[in-house]
Structure formats: structure tokens, C-alpha cells
Amino acid sequence: MNSIAKSLLKPVKHGRAAWLRSSSARSGKHLQKLVLGIETSCDDTGAAVVDDAGNVLGEALHCQKEIHLQAGGIIPVVAQQLHRENIERVVTEALRVSGVSVRELTAIATTVKPGLALSLEVGLQYSLNLVNQYQKPFIPIHHMEAHALTIRLTRHVEFPFLVLLLSGGHCILAVAQGVSDFLLLGQSIDIAPGDMLDKVARRLSLRKHPECHSMAGGKAIEHLAQTGNQQQHTFRLPMQQYRNCDFSFSGLQNLVNKTIKQKEKEEGIQEGEILSCVNDIAAAVQHAVAVHIIQRTYRAMLFCIKNSILPSKNATLVVSGGVASNQYIRKGLQALADANDFAFLCPPPRLCTDNGVMIAWNGIERLRAGLGVLHSTDGIRFEPKAPLGIDISKRVEEDSIRVRKLQKKIRWFAS
């Protein structure tokens, strides 16, 4: 296990810090602010150093994917142990590549919520040791806030904007009004889309499929769906009777499982064997997930414009999180944005998944705004569950906005 873990430590070299620091010293002008970001909310150990100009000076990432794939899912105690084994190495590598020492840092930012408790604990404890040893300010980070603000590292995006966060653990629609100012429009009431796709992939035994044995569940579904016929299976979309922006994926998963069981019976095979129609099922599942997400996002757009939360012209939809890398879902959201005159923006794929860069950047944003920069860490705790912003989902439901003729509006479903 350790040999696999070592091979997955990925330093990303930038090599700009020395020049930037010497240049600042020569000019005698404003000294740059430097933040070390540390991420351990789930199964990736990430660290990065980012400056206040948005330069990523150094980063490193240890991914646990291969190990958890072998286990069929993330096991919290295993994730915790791998974080413990690798956090020192990851942070040291990020600092080494950046050319920045801990003493030169302006602050240390770390994910403290939400996430797996055992994983969060590792990152927080390591960070607090650094903070206390070097007497640095500490910036606790909300994981989903970091995902939402990552786009401002790579693109010039002004507040407010609509943000859709899609991942293995979350599905959230919110309006980002400021660095720490969010309006929550809706979220999953049960499981997240990434979790649901992973579970369907396991039920289909895609680890045994010759094309998918090394792929995560969601990636395997997307891959097989490319050559599948979504029209061979139709799954009832969740929550059609509720005119809000909440999501639900567990009921859809149950419908898919029933279809798989029925097809196994028809083909005379046992659970664990590969169905001949697996590509068609993958395509239909992916399509149902995409349409559900797009419908709720469409309602969020209409609600925000109606209530002047977003400008009626030149509004922006930002999509981030691991599931945002699914090209089919992204294509549908792009078409929706185009049809409603929204700019459509996604961070680069490597910044959509969990990483230290987004945590460091969130730290820079909070440092600039003077928000949540702690000079005493007494009483700081990790929080496995933590809402994002002010919940106005009831207001969305009260408006009861009907979403009509979506297929004709975005001309995507037939493609």
C-alpha cells in the first residue's frame, strides 16, 4: 500500500517564488502576501503556496484513488492513515517547489469543514502545530467556499455570480455575493451525484469491465455512456413535483438498481457479471443525472433574475467540483447558460477536484478582505457538517417557478 501511495505523490513545479521575492526586495515596494493552503477533507492530501497576485508558487498532491478503488469505496480510517503518512511529505514538497520557507508565510489556511471527520482532524492538527511553532495567523476554510471561489484565481469574475458545486460529497446551488457571503438556493437532500454514480458503477461491477478496471465509478459511467443509447432506458426524474432548487439522487439510484436486477434476470446472469446492455444503462443514468441538475439550475437562474439577485444581463454561472469534469453534464449546462445569456465558467479540471491550491487561494481572498484571519487558535474545531451561507431555499420554493420546455430551449437532449 505504501508503494502505491508514494507513486501517487504529485509535485507540480512552478519555480517562480525566488524571482518574485528578490524582485520585491529590490524594488522596495509592497511585499507579497504568501499563504500555505492545506487540504485533507476527504481522500486527497493537498498543499500549495499561493501569493496575493494569484501565482501558484508550488503545490503537491497525494491522491488515494487507487487504494480506495481496490476497497470499493472510501474507508475513513484508511483515508485518515494515508493522510497521516503523507501530509508532512506533501507540505514539504509544496514549500520546496515554491522556494518559500514557513517563516516567510503570511498565513496558513486549512480546510476545517465540511468533510470526513477523521480526515479533517489530520489536516487541522498538522496545521495547528505549524501555526503554533512559527506563530503564524491561521485561516480556517470552508471546503465548498474554496471550490466556489477557485474560478477567481483563474478568471476575472466579479461578485455576484451563480455557482453550482458538484462532487462526490456535495451538490449545491448558491449565489456568491462576496468572499464569505453566500445565499444557499438548494442542495441535495440525500446523496451527491458523484456518490450516486460511484454506487451505480459498483452495482454494475464496472471494475471487472476491461475498459474501466482502473477508472473511478463516475469516470467509468461517463466512458461507457459515450457508446450507449440513453433512449433504451428511461428513468423517472427526481422531485418533479417540487418547484425548488433542491436535488435528490437516492431514489434515482434505486430505480437504476431495479432495472439492473431485471436485466440480470432477463440475461440469466448473476450480480457481479457484466450486462450486455451496460453501455445503454450508463448512458441513461448519466442523462437522468444531467437533466435533473440542469432543471434545478435553470430554476435557480430564473429565481435570481426575477428577484434581482443577479443582473438581468451578463450574469455568470460557475460550475466546479469533481463531477463538473463530466463532459456530458458540462455540455448541457453550457447549452443552458448560452440559452439564458449567462456566461459559463469552470475552473481547469485539475482545480475542480480537491487540491491545496483552492485552499491557499481562499486564504488569500480572506486575507485581502480581513475575514476570518485568526491570531489565536483556541477553541478551533473541525466540523464534518457545515452549511454554506444563508439558506434561502424556502424563498425559492415559495416562488414556485415552473420550468417549461427545457428540451426545446437548449436543444441538447437529441445530441
FIKEZA-548044 format. One record per residue (C-alpha): x, y, z negated. Coordinates in steps of 0.2 Angstrom, whole numbers, plus 5000, padded with zeros to 4 digits. Layout:
<east=X	north=Y	up=Z>
...
//
This chain:
<east=5000	north=5000	up=5000>
<east=5014	north=5012	up=4996>
<east=5022	north=5010	up=5013>
<east=5006	north=5014	up=5022>
<east=5004	north=5029	up=5010>
<east=5022	north=5035	up=5014>
<east=5019	north=5034	up=5033>
<east=5004	north=5045	up=5031>
<east=5013	north=5060	up=5024>
<east=5012	north=5073	up=5037>
<east=5023	north=5089	up=5036>
<east=5018	north=5102	up=5048>
<east=5033	north=5114	up=5051>
<east=5031	north=5132	up=5054>
<east=5048	north=5139	up=5049>
<east=5043	north=5157	up=5048>
<east=5045	north=5162	up=5030>
<east=5063	north=5166	up=5029>
<east=5062	north=5178	up=5043>
<east=5046	north=5186	up=5036>
<east=5054	north=5188	up=5019>
<east=5070	north=5195	up=5025>
<east=5061	north=5207	up=5036>
<east=5050	north=5213	up=5022>
<east=5066	north=5216	up=5011>
<east=5075	north=5225	up=5025>
<east=5060	north=5237	up=5029>
<east=5057	north=5240	up=5010>
<east=5038	north=5240	up=5014>
<east=5024	north=5231	up=5007>
<east=5029	north=5214	up=5000>
<east=5019	north=5200	up=5007>
<east=5007	north=5190	up=4996>
<east=5010	north=5171	up=4996>
<east=4998	north=5158	up=4990>
<east=5001	north=5140	up=4987>
<east=4985	north=5130	up=4991>
<east=4982	north=5113	up=4984>
<east=4968	north=5101	up=4989>
<east=4963	north=5084	up=4981>
<east=4944	north=5085	up=4981>
<east=4941	north=5068	up=4989>
<east=4954	north=5056	up=4998>
<east=4966	north=5069	up=5006>
<east=4981	north=5076	up=4996>
<east=4985	north=5093	up=5005>
<east=4996	north=5108	up=5001>
<east=5000	north=5124	up=5011>
<east=5008	north=5141	up=5009>
<east=4999	north=5155	up=5017>
<east=5003	north=5173	up=5017>
<east=4992	north=5188	up=5017>
<east=4994	north=5191	up=5036>
<east=4986	north=5173	up=5039>
<east=5003	north=5165	up=5043>
<east=5004	north=5147	up=5038>
<east=5021	north=5146	up=5032>
<east=5022	north=5127	up=5028>
<east=5010	north=5113	up=5025>
<east=5009	north=5095	up=5021>
<east=4995	north=5082	up=5021>
<east=4994	north=5064	up=5014>
<east=4979	north=5055	up=5022>
<east=4972	north=5040	up=5013>
<east=4961	north=5035	up=5028>
<east=4969	north=5018	up=5032>
<east=4969	north=5012	up=5014>
<east=4950	north=5016	up=5012>
<east=4946	north=5009	up=5029>
<east=4953	north=4992	up=5023>
<east=4942	north=4993	up=5007>
<east=4926	north=4998	up=5017>
<east=4924	north=5015	up=5009>
<east=4932	north=5027	up=4997>
<east=4935	north=5019	up=4979>
<east=4938	north=5034	up=4967>
<east=4950	north=5025	up=4956>
<east=4961	north=5021	up=4971>
<east=4960	north=5039	up=4978>
<east=4965	north=5045	up=4961>
<east=4980	north=5034	up=4960>
<east=4986	north=5039	up=4978>
<east=4984	north=5057	up=4973>
<east=4995	north=5054	up=4958>
<east=5008	north=5045	up=4968>
<east=5009	north=5058	up=4982>
<east=5004	north=5076	up=4975>
<east=5022	north=5080	up=4970>
<east=5029	north=5075	up=4986>
<east=5016	north=5084	up=4997>
<east=5018	north=5101	up=4987>
<east=5037	north=5099	up=4988>
<east=5036	north=5097	up=5006>
<east=5025	north=5111	up=5009>
<east=5036	north=5123	up=4999>
<east=5052	north=5116	up=5008>
<east=5045	north=5119	up=5025>
<east=5039	north=5136	up=5021>
<east=5056	north=5141	up=5013>
<east=5046	north=5149	up=4998>
<east=5050	north=5144	up=4980>
<east=5037	north=5143	up=4967>
<east=5044	north=5159	up=4959>
<east=5041	north=5168	up=4975>
<east=5022	north=5164	up=4975>
<east=5010	north=5177	up=4971>
<east=4997	north=5164	up=4965>
<east=4992	north=5146	up=4966>
<east=4975	north=5141	up=4972>
<east=4967	north=5124	up=4969>
<east=4951	north=5115	up=4973>
<east=4941	north=5113	up=4957>
<east=4924	north=5110	up=4963>
<east=4914	north=5100	up=4970>
<east=4921	north=5083	up=4974>
<east=4926	north=5067	up=4966>
<east=4929	north=5069	up=4948>
<east=4945	north=5058	up=4947>
<east=4952	north=5066	up=4962>
<east=4949	north=5084	up=4957>
<east=4957	north=5080	up=4940>
<east=4974	north=5076	up=4948>
<east=4975	north=5092	up=4958>
<east=4969	north=5103	up=4944>
<east=4981	north=5095	up=4931>
<east=4996	north=5097	up=4943>
<east=4992	north=5115	up=4947>
<east=4989	north=5120	up=4929>
<east=5007	north=5113	up=4925>
<east=5014	north=5123	up=4938>
<east=5004	north=5139	up=4933>
<east=5010	north=5137	up=4915>
<east=5028	north=5133	up=4919>
<east=5030	north=5148	up=4931>
<east=5017	north=5160	up=4923>
<east=5008	north=5162	up=4940>
<east=4990	north=5168	up=4942>
<east=4978	north=5154	up=4946>
<east=4963	north=5155	up=4958>
<east=4950	north=5141	up=4956>
<east=4942	north=5137	up=4973>
<east=4925	north=5130	up=4978>
<east=4929	north=5117	up=4992>
<east=4914	north=5122	up=5003>
<east=4918	north=5141	up=5001>
<east=4935	north=5136	up=5008>
<east=4928	north=5127	up=5023>
<east=4916	north=5141	up=5026>
<east=4930	north=5155	up=5027>
<east=4943	north=5145	up=5036>
<east=4937	north=5152	up=5053>
<east=4943	north=5169	up=5047>
<east=4960	north=5163	up=5046>
<east=4960	north=5158	up=5065>
<east=4947	north=5171	up=5072>
<east=4942	north=5189	up=5068>
<east=4925	north=5186	up=5061>
<east=4915	north=5199	up=5051>
<east=4903	north=5196	up=5037>
<east=4888	north=5191	up=5038>
<east=4888	north=5175	up=5048>
<east=4878	north=5159	up=5048>
<east=4888	north=5144	up=5043>
<east=4884	north=5125	up=5045>
<east=4895	north=5114	up=5034>
<east=4895	north=5096	up=5040>
<east=4906	north=5082	up=5032>
<east=4906	north=5065	up=5024>
<east=4900	north=5073	up=5007>
<east=4890	north=5088	up=5012>
<east=4878	north=5096	up=5024>
<east=4874	north=5114	up=5020>
<east=4867	north=5129	up=5029>
<east=4871	north=5146	up=5022>
<east=4874	north=5164	up=5026>
<east=4892	north=5170	up=5021>
<east=4889	north=5188	up=5016>
<east=4906	north=5190	up=5008>
<east=4921	north=5181	up=5001>
<east=4911	north=5174	up=4986>
<east=4894	north=5179	up=4992>
<east=4883	north=5166	up=5000>
<east=4865	north=5163	up=5002>
<east=4860	north=5145	up=5002>
<east=4847	north=5141	up=5016>
<east=4846	north=5122	up=5014>
<east=4856	north=5107	up=5011>
<east=4855	north=5088	up=5011>
<east=4843	north=5081	up=4998>
<east=4851	north=5064	up=4998>
<east=4867	north=5059	up=5008>
<east=4878	north=5068	up=5020>
<east=4878	north=5065	up=5039>
<east=4896	north=5058	up=5038>
<east=4892	north=5046	up=5024>
<east=4877	north=5040	up=5034>
<east=4887	north=5037	up=5050>
<east=4900	north=5028	up=5040>
<east=4887	north=5016	up=5032>
<east=4879	north=5013	up=5049>
<east=4896	north=5009	up=5056>
<east=4899	north=4996	up=5041>
<east=4882	north=4988	up=5044>
<east=4886	north=4986	up=5062>
<east=4903	north=4979	up=5057>
<east=4912	north=4990	up=5069>
<east=4929	north=4986	up=5060>
<east=4928	north=4970	up=5070>
<east=4925	north=4978	up=5087>
<east=4940	north=4978	up=5097>
<east=4939	north=4996	up=5102>
<east=4935	north=5003	up=5084>
<east=4946	north=4992	up=5072>
<east=4957	north=5007	up=5067>
<east=4943	north=5021	up=5068>
<east=4934	north=5029	up=5053>
<east=4915	north=5025	up=5054>
<east=4909	north=5041	up=5061>
<east=4923	north=5041	up=5075>
<east=4918	north=5023	up=5080>
<east=4900	north=5028	up=5082>
<east=4905	north=5043	up=5092>
<east=4916	north=5032	up=5103>
<east=4903	north=5018	up=5107>
<east=4889	north=5031	up=5109>
<east=4899	north=5038	up=5125>
<east=4894	north=5022	up=5134>
<east=4877	north=5019	up=5126>
<east=4860	north=5023	up=5131>
<east=4851	north=5033	up=5117>
<east=4834	north=5030	up=5125>
<east=4834	north=5011	up=5122>
<east=4830	north=5015	up=5103>
<east=4820	north=5029	up=5096>
<east=4822	north=5034	up=5078>
<east=4809	north=5045	up=5069>
<east=4817	north=5061	up=5064>
<east=4818	north=5065	up=5046>
<east=4807	north=5079	up=5037>
<east=4797	north=5084	up=5052>
<east=4783	north=5089	up=5041>
<east=4794	north=5101	up=5030>
<east=4797	north=5118	up=5038>
<east=4813	north=5122	up=5028>
<east=4831	north=5120	up=5031>
<east=4835	north=5105	up=5020>
<east=4842	north=5089	up=5028>
<east=4839	north=5070	up=5024>
<east=4849	north=5056	up=5031>
<east=4845	north=5041	up=5020>
<east=4828	north=5037	up=5027>
<east=4835	north=5038	up=5045>
<east=4849	north=5026	up=5039>
<east=4835	north=5014	up=5033>
<east=4826	north=5014	up=5049>
<east=4843	north=5011	up=5058>
<east=4846	north=4996	up=5047>
<east=4829	north=4989	up=5050>
<east=4832	north=4990	up=5069>
<east=4849	north=4982	up=5067>
<east=4842	north=4967	up=5057>
<east=4828	north=4965	up=5070>
<east=4841	north=4965	up=5084>
<east=4852	north=4952	up=5075>
<east=4836	north=4941	up=5073>
<east=4832	north=4943	up=5092>
<east=4850	north=4939	up=5097>
<east=4852	north=4925	up=5085>
<east=4867	north=4931	up=5076>
<east=4872	north=4934	up=5058>
<east=4876	north=4950	up=5049>
<east=4894	north=4954	up=5052>
<east=4894	north=4949	up=5070>
<east=4894	north=4962	up=5084>
<east=4877	north=4965	up=5093>
<east=4877	north=4966	up=5112>
<east=4867	north=4982	up=5111>
<east=4879	north=4990	up=5098>
<east=4883	north=5005	up=5110>
<east=4865	north=5009	up=5113>
<east=4862	north=5009	up=5094>
<east=4877	north=5020	up=5091>
<east=4870	north=5032	up=5104>
<east=4853	north=5033	up=5097>
<east=4859	north=5035	up=5079>
<east=4871	north=5049	up=5085>
<east=4857	north=5058	up=5094>
<east=4845	north=5057	up=5080>
<east=4858	north=5064	up=5068>
<east=4862	north=5078	up=5081>
<east=4844	north=5083	up=5084>
<east=4840	north=5084	up=5065>
<east=4855	north=5095	up=5062>
<east=4851	north=5106	up=5077>
<east=4832	north=5108	up=5072>
<east=4836	north=5114	up=5055>
<east=4850	north=5126	up=5061>
<east=4838	north=5133	up=5074>
<east=4825	north=5137	up=5060>
<east=4839	north=5145	up=5050>
<east=4843	north=5156	up=5064>
<east=4825	north=5161	up=5066>
<east=4823	north=5164	up=5047>
<east=4839	north=5175	up=5046>
<east=4834	north=5186	up=5061>
<east=4816	north=5188	up=5055>
<east=4822	north=5194	up=5038>
<east=4836	north=5205	up=5045>
<east=4849	north=5194	up=5035>
<east=4859	north=5193	up=5051>
<east=4859	north=5206	up=5065>
<east=4847	north=5203	up=5079>
<east=4861	north=5205	up=5092>
<east=4879	north=5197	up=5091>
<east=4876	north=5186	up=5077>
<east=4888	north=5171	up=5074>
<east=4886	north=5153	up=5070>
<east=4901	north=5145	up=5062>
<east=4902	north=5126	up=5061>
<east=4915	north=5117	up=5050>
<east=4918	north=5101	up=5041>
<east=4924	north=5084	up=5047>
<east=4908	north=5080	up=5056>
<east=4910	north=5096	up=5066>
<east=4923	north=5087	up=5076>
<east=4909	north=5076	up=5084>
<east=4909	north=5082	up=5102>
<east=4891	north=5077	up=5105>
<east=4884	north=5086	up=5089>
<east=4895	north=5101	up=5093>
<east=4889	north=5102	up=5111>
<east=4871	north=5103	up=5105>
<east=4875	north=5116	up=5093>
<east=4884	north=5126	up=5106>
<east=4869	north=5125	up=5118>
<east=4858	north=5131	up=5103>
<east=4869	north=5145	up=5100>
<east=4870	north=5150	up=5118>
<east=4851	north=5150	up=5120>
<east=4849	north=5161	up=5105>
<east=4863	north=5173	up=5109>
<east=4874	north=5168	up=5094>
<east=4892	north=5167	up=5095>
<east=4898	north=5149	up=5092>
<east=4914	north=5146	up=5082>
<east=4923	north=5131	up=5075>
<east=4940	north=5130	up=5067>
<east=4953	north=5119	up=5075>
<east=4949	north=5101	up=5072>
<east=4964	north=5099	up=5060>
<east=4957	north=5113	up=5049>
<east=4939	north=5106	up=5050>
<east=4944	north=5091	up=5039>
<east=4951	north=5093	up=5021>
<east=4968	north=5102	up=5020>
<east=4978	north=5113	up=5009>
<east=4978	north=5127	up=5022>
<east=4960	north=5132	up=5019>
<east=4963	north=5132	up=5000>
<east=4978	north=5143	up=5002>
<east=4968	north=5155	up=5014>
<east=4953	north=5155	up=5002>
<east=4965	north=5160	up=4989>
<east=4972	north=5175	up=5000>
<east=4954	north=5180	up=5003>
<east=4950	north=5181	up=4984>
<east=4967	north=5189	up=4980>
<east=4963	north=5203	up=4993>
<east=4945	north=5205	up=4986>
<east=4951	north=5204	up=4967>
<east=4939	north=5190	up=4964>
<east=4942	north=5175	up=4953>
<east=4960	north=5178	up=4950>
<east=4964	north=5171	up=4933>
<east=4979	north=5176	up=4922>
<east=4973	north=5164	up=4908>
<east=4968	north=5146	up=4912>
<east=4960	north=5142	up=4895>
<east=4944	north=5133	up=4897>
<east=4946	north=5130	up=4916>
<east=4937	north=5113	up=4921>
<east=4934	north=5104	up=4937>
<east=4916	north=5102	up=4942>
<east=4911	north=5087	up=4953>
<east=4894	north=5095	up=4957>
<east=4893	north=5114	up=4961>
<east=4881	north=5124	up=4971>
<east=4886	north=5136	up=4984>
<east=4880	north=5154	up=4982>
<east=4862	north=5159	up=4978>
<east=4849	north=5147	up=4983>
<east=4835	north=5155	up=4994>
<east=4829	north=5139	up=5001>
<east=4811	north=5141	up=4994>
<east=4810	north=5158	up=5003>
<east=4814	north=5148	up=5019>
<east=4800	north=5136	up=5016>
<east=4788	north=5149	up=5011>
<east=4791	north=5157	up=5028>
<east=4786	north=5140	up=5036>
<east=4794	north=5144	up=5053>
<east=4789	north=5132	up=5066>
<east=4802	north=5126	up=5078>
<east=4795	north=5123	up=5095>
<east=4800	north=5117	up=5112>
<east=4818	north=5114	up=5107>
<east=4822	north=5102	up=5121>
<east=4817	north=5114	up=5134>
<east=4825	north=5129	up=5126>
<east=4843	north=5122	up=5125>
<east=4842	north=5109	up=5140>
<east=4854	north=5097	up=5131>
<east=4845	north=5081	up=5127>
<east=4844	north=5075	up=5145>
<east=4863	north=5077	up=5147>
//
